Amino acid sequence: MALHYIFKMKKEEIIPEISAMQGVIILAADCGYSRIAVELATYFEDASLRRLDESVWEACLSSSAQNLYVSIGDMA
């Protein structure tokens, strides 16, 4: 439902509040939708004057790594 409203806001050229956007991005990342999370983060930073917290980008990175089955142990 949250994604529905984010896309509706994007269509009407409304920039969501940063706290709402960060919550949706982290939720997407936690649910395993890393690509959507990264696309939302990129969209927000391109459209807004504000930057997302580092923790949001870390959630995207962690989700991406988990979806690709990459871990620190695999890199050694």
C-alpha positions in Angstrom: 0.0 0.0 0.0 2.9 2.3 0.8 4.4 1.8 -2.6 1.1 2.6 -4.2 1.0 6.0 -2.5 4.7 6.7 -3.2 4.1 6.1 -7.0 0.9 8.1 -6.9 2.8 11.0 -5.3 5.6 10.7 -7.9 3.0 10.8 -10.7 1.6 14.1 -9.3 5.2 15.4 -8.7 4.8 15.5 -4.9 8.0 14.8 -2.9 7.2 12.7 0.2 8.6 13.7 3.6 12.0 12.2 4.3 10.9 10.2 7.3 8.1 8.5 5.3 10.4 7.8 2.4 13.1 6.3 4.6 10.6 4.0 6.2 9.3 2.8 2.9 12.8 2.2 1.5 13.9 0.3 4.6 10.7 -1.8 4.6 11.3 -2.7 0.9 14.9 -3.6 1.7 13.9 -5.7 4.7 11.3 -7.6 2.7 13.9 -8.5 0.1 13.0 -6.0 -2.6 16.5 -4.5 -2.8 16.1 -3.3 -6.4 12.9 -1.4 -5.6 14.6 0.0 -2.4 17.6 1.3 -4.4 15.3 2.8 -7.1 13.2 4.6 -4.5 16.3 5.9 -2.8 17.8 7.1 -6.0 14.5 8.7 -7.1 14.1 10.5 -3.8 17.7 11.9 -3.8 17.3 13.0 -7.4 14.0 14.7 -6.8 14.6 16.2 -3.4 17.1 18.6 -1.9 17.6 16.3 1.1 19.8 13.2 1.4 18.8 9.9 3.0 20.5 8.7 6.1 23.4 6.4 5.7 21.4 3.7 7.5 18.9 3.7 4.6 21.7 3.1 2.1 23.2 0.4 4.3 19.8 -1.4 4.4 19.7 -1.3 0.6 23.3 -2.6 0.4 22.6 -5.3 2.9 19.4 -6.4 1.1 21.2 -6.5 -2.2 24.0 -8.6 -0.8 21.6 -11.0 0.8 19.6 -11.4 -2.4 22.7 -12.2 -4.3 23.7 -14.7 -1.6 27.0 -12.9 -1.0 28.5 -12.9 2.4 31.8 -11.9 4.0 32.7 -15.5 4.3 32.3 -16.0 0.6 34.8 -13.3 -0.2 37.6 -14.8 1.8 
